[in-house]
Amino acid sequence: MYYAGVGILALIILLIINYDALKKPTFGEAIRSHSVYRSFLFCVMSYYITDIIWGLLYTPETVFFCYIDTVFYFSAMTLSIFFWTRYVVSYIGEEKRFFSILKYAGIFFLIFSFAIILLNFFTQILFWFDSKGIYHPGRARYISLSMQIILFFATSIYMAAKAIHAEGLRKSRYTTIWVSGMTMSLFIILQRIFVFLPLYSIGFIIATCLIHTFVLEDEKEARREELEKILQTEEIQEEELGKARKMAFTDPLTSVKSKNAYIEDVCKIEKRIKDGVLKDFGIVVFDINGLKTINDTKGHEEGDRLIKEACNLICHEFKRSPIYRIGGDEFVAFLTGEDFRNHELLLENFNLRIEKNNVEGKLTIACGYADLNESSEKSFLKIFENADRKMYERKKELKGRV
């Protein structure tokens, strides 16, 4: 019963410490080697299960079932060794002659082992049970274990050589893998000598614990740090993009929305009008009177001051609406909600202020208003044309009163 107890303990330890590794891997660039290692762990689990069952079934009354379990035992062992060699090859990821030899050696071992397992049904070269139900290892078992020792030893020697020339975390990981391989080699040698001790299982416990602690966890931490750096970079890029967008969508002189913002918002409004979800919407088109004359006679610095003064006047009256500067002396306001409902009062107050400025010889701004309800043609362009036409009419009116 103690034999099965070791296998049960080994299986529990493997499931606890390798819970993350047994899940489908998402390790980025290391995903290939982790997939192979995951297959290796499943084979080791299968080996533990067959070892546990063997410990429970090894009685003279259950020889037949014990024989079948022993077949699966050797099959799981074979697959474990095969996937171990594949893991080492994929982890290094090099296309060298040694790795080709190692890869094909693993395939040869796989074919050879399954061949002797099948052959054992006809001639007892791998194992057999006598008439008293006692297990006896065959010559082929010792050949198989010797091949396993050679494979583990070969992978360990090469990983040790790689560790000597590696630096940093790579050195630590390579060292762990070759120590794990040498550990398995040692316990297979002991298993070859002490047939009825669960030394193979103990070797797997130590090897998988070493790899999980010093390779998988180390890579997970490195990947986490890499992801944090990527996220930090993305945050910086997003922040810079936001600043660039803000600059592109803000008029540098007046700080209201720019023509770029106007074009983007017009596209959104056109879609909402087309979809029939925008009902109450109007625009006011503004044009500063006399800006060209000011620029020509007093300079662009005075012209810029006039533009900012005009913008402040517009923003003061239409404070709840987005304001766009779409040209040197042109502004547009989009009216929705409360400003749309109160547009008559807002326009009246604005025009009264302009009338006063006109009498006093100060800044004057012509404006024209239009909304969706003025025309049967529901489009932003039609609204703008109506508002622009009214603005020019108002412009002539103001010039006629100077």
ZIMO-V792845 format. One record per residue. RES is the residue in one small letter. SS is DSSP state (a for helix, b for strand, c for the rest). PHI is phi in degrees with one decimal (* if undefined). D_CENTER is the distance of its C-alpha to the mean C-alpha in Angstrom with 2 decimals. Layout:
RES_SS_PHI_D_CENTER + RES_SS_PHI_D_CENTER
//
This chain:
m_c_*_48.01 + y_a_-61.3_46.70 + y_a_-59.8_45.17 + a_a_-65.8_43.00 + g_a_-60.8_42.20 + v_a_-62.4_40.51 + g_a_-63.7_38.32 + i_a_-62.7_37.42 + l_a_-61.8_36.53 + a_a_-62.5_34.44 + l_a_-64.6_32.51 + i_a_-62.7_31.85 + i_a_-61.7_30.65 + l_a_-60.7_28.29 + l_a_-65.1_26.77 + i_a_-70.9_26.41 + i_a_-79.3_24.94 + n_c_-109.4_22.73 + y_a_-56.2_21.35 + d_a_-67.4_17.67 + a_a_-67.5_18.47 + l_a_-78.1_20.18 + k_c_-76.5_17.22 + k_c_-60.5_15.20 + p_c_-71.0_13.20 + t_c_-137.1_9.44 + f_c_-100.0_10.31 + g_a_63.7_8.94 + e_a_-72.1_12.24 + a_a_-91.9_14.38 + i_a_-62.2_13.61 + r_a_-67.2_17.08 + s_a_-65.1_19.19 + h_a_-69.6_17.61 + s_a_-64.1_18.35 + v_a_-66.7_21.88 + y_a_-63.9_22.27 + r_a_-61.4_21.31 + s_a_-63.1_24.09 + f_a_-59.7_26.35 + l_a_-64.4_25.88 + f_a_-64.2_26.77 + c_a_-67.8_29.83 + v_a_-63.6_30.81 + m_a_-58.8_30.56 + s_a_-62.4_32.82 + y_a_-62.0_35.16 + y_a_-58.2_35.44 + i_a_-62.8_36.25 + t_a_-65.3_38.94 + d_a_-67.2_40.29 + i_a_-64.3_40.58 + i_a_-62.4_42.34 + w_a_-60.0_44.62 + g_a_-64.4_45.64 + l_a_-82.8_46.47 + l_a_-93.1_48.23 + y_c_-72.7_50.31 + t_c_-139.5_53.70 + p_a_-61.1_56.66 + e_a_-78.8_56.25 + t_a_-121.2_52.72 + v_a_-60.6_53.06 + f_a_-60.5_51.77 + f_a_-67.0_48.50 + c_a_-66.3_48.15 + y_a_-62.4_48.64 + i_a_-61.2_45.85 + d_a_-63.5_43.50 + t_a_-65.9_44.43 + v_a_-60.7_43.43 + f_a_-66.5_39.93 + y_a_-58.4_40.01 + f_a_-69.4_40.60 + s_a_-65.8_38.07 + a_a_-64.3_35.27 + m_a_-61.4_36.46 + t_a_-60.5_36.42 + l_a_-65.0_32.86 + s_a_-61.7_31.70 + i_a_-65.2_33.30 + f_a_-59.1_32.02 + f_a_-72.5_28.34 + w_a_-64.7_28.96 + t_a_-63.0_30.19 + r_a_-63.0_27.27 + y_a_-63.8_24.86 + v_a_-62.2_26.75 + v_a_-63.5_26.83 + s_a_-72.5_23.12 + y_a_-67.9_22.23 + i_a_-69.9_24.43 + g_c_70.3_23.41 + e_c_-105.1_26.70 + e_c_-105.9_29.06 + k_c_-116.0_32.33 + r_a_-61.3_35.52 + f_a_-59.9_35.20 + f_a_-71.0_31.88 + s_a_-65.6_33.44 + i_a_-63.3_36.38 + l_a_-64.5_34.25 + k_a_-64.4_32.24 + y_a_-73.2_35.48 + a_a_-66.0_37.18 + g_a_-64.1_34.60 + i_a_-66.5_35.27 + f_a_-62.0_39.00 + f_a_-61.8_38.88 + l_a_-61.4_37.07 + i_a_-65.0_39.72 + f_a_-60.9_42.57 + s_a_-64.8_41.61 + f_a_-68.7_41.28 + a_a_-65.5_44.51 + i_a_-73.3_46.46 + i_a_-64.5_45.01 + l_a_-67.7_46.37 + l_a_-65.1_49.54 + n_c_-65.2_50.13 + f_c_-67.5_51.00 + f_c_-107.1_54.04 + t_c_-140.2_54.99 + q_c_-79.4_54.03 + i_c_-102.7_52.48 + l_c_-100.4_49.32 + f_b_-165.1_50.70 + w_b_-160.3_53.31 + f_b_-116.8_54.91 + d_c_-80.4_58.67 + s_c_-65.1_61.09 + k_c_-93.0_60.50 + g_c_81.2_56.75 + i_c_-90.2_56.03 + y_b_-78.3_53.05 + h_b_-131.9_53.87 + p_b_-76.5_51.44 + g_c_-96.7_52.33 + r_a_-63.1_52.43 + a_a_-64.2_49.26 + r_a_-63.3_47.36 + y_a_-68.8_48.34 + i_a_-64.8_47.40 + s_a_-61.8_43.93 + l_a_-64.2_43.41 + s_a_-64.8_44.70 + m_a_-64.9_42.18 + q_a_-64.2_39.38 + i_a_-58.8_40.69 + i_a_-62.5_40.77 + l_a_-63.6_37.16 + f_a_-62.5_35.89 + f_a_-65.2_38.22 + a_a_-64.0_37.19 + t_a_-64.4_33.45 + s_a_-66.7_34.29 + i_a_-62.0_36.57 + y_a_-67.0_34.12 + m_a_-64.6_31.29 + a_a_-64.3_33.93 + a_a_-64.2_34.76 + k_a_-65.4_31.14 + a_a_-64.4_30.93 + i_a_-62.0_34.04 + h_a_-93.3_32.57 + a_c_-83.0_29.01 + e_c_-133.0_28.11 + g_a_62.1_26.11 + l_a_-65.7_23.51 + r_a_-59.0_24.05 + k_a_-60.6_27.73 + s_a_-63.5_27.14 + r_a_-68.8_24.91 + y_a_-62.2_27.41 + t_a_-61.6_30.24 + t_a_-61.5_28.83 + i_a_-66.3_28.48 + w_a_-72.1_32.02 + v_a_-66.2_33.48 + s_a_-62.9_31.96 + g_a_-63.7_33.53 + m_a_-66.9_36.84 + t_a_-61.5_36.81 + m_a_-64.1_36.52 + s_a_-58.9_39.28 + l_a_-62.3_41.52 + f_a_-73.0_41.11 + i_a_-70.0_41.70 + i_a_-61.3_44.90 + l_a_-66.2_45.92 + q_a_-64.9_45.08 + r_a_-63.9_47.26 + i_a_-85.3_50.12 + f_c_-103.6_49.65 + v_c_-61.5_49.04 + f_c_-98.9_49.04 + l_c_-105.8_46.74 + p_c_-81.2_42.97 + l_a_-72.9_42.09 + y_a_-60.5_39.45 + s_a_-63.8_37.45 + i_a_-62.5_37.89 + g_a_-60.4_36.64 + f_a_-63.1_33.45 + i_a_-58.2_32.94 + i_a_-63.6_33.27 + a_a_-62.7_31.15 + t_a_-68.4_28.13 + c_a_-64.7_28.40 + l_a_-61.7_28.51 + i_a_-65.3_25.44 + h_a_-61.9_23.41 + t_a_-72.8_24.59 + f_a_-103.9_24.61 + v_a_-117.1_22.00 + l_a_-65.8_19.24 + e_a_-65.6_19.27 + d_a_-64.2_19.60 + e_a_-67.0_16.58 + k_a_-61.9_14.53 + e_a_-65.9_15.90 + a_a_-63.4_15.28 + r_a_-66.1_11.58 + r_a_-62.9_11.55 + e_a_-63.7_13.60 + e_a_-63.7_11.50 + l_a_-64.5_8.43 + e_a_-62.2_11.30 + k_a_-64.1_12.68 + i_a_-62.4_9.73 + l_a_-64.3_9.77 + q_a_-62.9_13.52 + t_a_-62.9_13.64 + e_a_-64.2_11.81 + e_a_-63.8_14.27 + i_a_-63.8_17.10 + q_a_-63.1_16.38 + e_a_-65.0_16.19 + e_a_-64.8_19.36 + e_a_-65.4_21.03 + l_a_-64.4_20.20 + g_a_-62.9_21.69 + k_a_-65.5_24.71 + a_a_-63.1_25.16 + r_a_-64.9_24.99 + k_a_-62.4_27.45 + m_a_-65.1_29.73 + a_a_-69.8_29.63 + f_c_-102.7_30.35 + t_b_-124.2_33.04 + d_c_-70.8_36.53 + p_c_-65.4_37.26 + l_c_-82.2_40.97 + t_c_-107.5_41.01 + s_c_69.9_37.48 + v_c_-86.2_37.46 + k_b_-67.9_35.00 + s_c_-89.8_35.18 + k_a_-66.0_35.91 + n_a_-60.0_32.23 + a_a_-64.9_31.49 + y_a_-61.5_34.61 + i_a_-62.2_33.56 + e_a_-64.5_30.13 + d_a_-69.8_31.82 + v_a_-62.0_34.59 + c_a_-61.2_32.17 + k_a_-65.8_30.82 + i_a_-67.2_34.42 + e_a_-57.1_35.59 + k_a_-65.5_33.06 + r_a_-66.5_34.13 + i_a_-67.0_37.76 + k_a_-63.6_37.25 + d_a_-77.5_35.54 + g_c_77.0_38.46 + v_c_-96.0_36.50 + l_c_-107.6_38.01 + k_c_-105.6_41.69 + d_c_-101.3_42.82 + f_c_-153.4_41.92 + g_b_-142.7_44.08 + i_b_-130.9_43.93 + v_b_-120.7_46.28 + v_b_-101.9_46.79 + f_b_-117.3_48.33 + d_b_-144.2_50.17 + i_b_-78.7_51.80 + n_c_-82.7_55.46 + g_c_78.9_56.93 + l_a_-66.7_53.82 + k_a_-62.0_54.93 + t_a_-63.0_58.34 + i_a_-62.8_56.91 + n_a_-61.9_54.70 + d_a_-74.4_57.72 + t_a_-96.2_60.25 + k_a_-116.2_58.40 + g_c_99.0_55.27 + h_a_-70.3_51.57 + e_a_-63.5_51.16 + e_a_-70.5_53.49 + g_a_-64.6_51.74 + d_a_-64.0_48.38 + r_a_-62.1_50.11 + l_a_-65.7_51.45 + i_a_-61.7_48.02 + k_a_-65.9_46.57 + e_a_-64.9_49.63 + a_a_-64.2_49.24 + c_a_-62.8_45.57 + n_a_-62.2_46.53 + l_a_-65.8_49.23 + i_a_-63.8_46.96 + c_a_-65.0_44.21 + h_a_-64.5_46.89 + e_a_-83.2_48.20 + f_c_-108.4_45.01 + k_c_-70.6_42.93 + r_c_-97.1_40.86 + s_c_-118.6_39.84 + p_b_-70.1_37.38 + i_b_-113.5_39.43 + y_b_-123.4_38.60 + r_b_-99.5_40.45 + i_c_-107.7_40.51 + g_c_-162.9_43.29 + g_c_-58.6_45.59 + d_c_-122.5_47.76 + e_b_-112.7_45.93 + f_b_-130.7_43.88 + v_b_-135.5_42.56 + a_b_-118.6_41.91 + f_b_-97.8_40.13 + l_b_-105.9_41.96 + t_c_-140.2_40.53 + g_a_58.3_41.27 + e_a_-64.1_44.06 + d_a_-65.2_44.71 + f_a_-66.5_45.12 + r_a_-65.8_47.58 + n_c_-104.8_49.48 + h_a_-62.7_49.34 + e_a_-63.8_53.15 + l_a_-66.3_53.76 + l_a_-63.0_51.11 + l_a_-66.1_52.56 + e_a_-63.1_56.07 + n_a_-63.8_55.32 + f_a_-64.9_53.55 + n_a_-68.5_56.43 + l_a_-63.1_59.02 + r_a_-64.2_57.41 + i_a_-67.4_57.42 + e_a_-61.0_61.06 + k_a_-64.6_62.00 + n_a_-62.1_60.27 + n_a_-65.2_62.04 + v_a_-66.5_65.41 + e_a_-86.7_64.70 + g_c_75.5_63.46 + k_c_-99.8_59.95 + l_c_-59.2_56.48 + t_c_-125.4_56.38 + i_b_-134.0_53.46 + a_b_-89.1_53.92 + c_b_-138.3_51.63 + g_b_-139.2_51.36 + y_b_-117.4_49.75 + a_b_-153.4_48.71 + d_b_-141.5_46.67 + l_a_-64.4_45.65 + n_a_-80.8_48.93 + e_a_-84.1_51.19 + s_c_-139.8_50.52 + s_c_-73.4_50.08 + e_c_-84.0_47.46 + k_c_-92.4_44.17 + s_c_-155.1_42.07 + f_a_-64.9_40.94 + l_a_-58.3_42.96 + k_a_-66.0_46.13 + i_a_-62.3_45.66 + f_a_-63.1_45.15 + e_a_-60.8_48.23 + n_a_-64.8_50.35 + a_a_-67.2_49.25 + d_a_-66.1_49.74 + r_a_-61.6_53.19 + k_a_-66.4_54.24 + m_a_-64.7_53.02 + y_a_-67.4_55.29 + e_a_-63.1_58.14 + r_a_-66.8_57.65 + k_a_-62.9_57.50 + k_a_-63.1_60.89 + e_a_-61.6_62.26 + l_a_-67.3_61.34 + k_a_-66.1_62.73 + g_a_-68.2_65.94 + r_c_-98.3_66.48 + v_c_-66.0_66.16
//
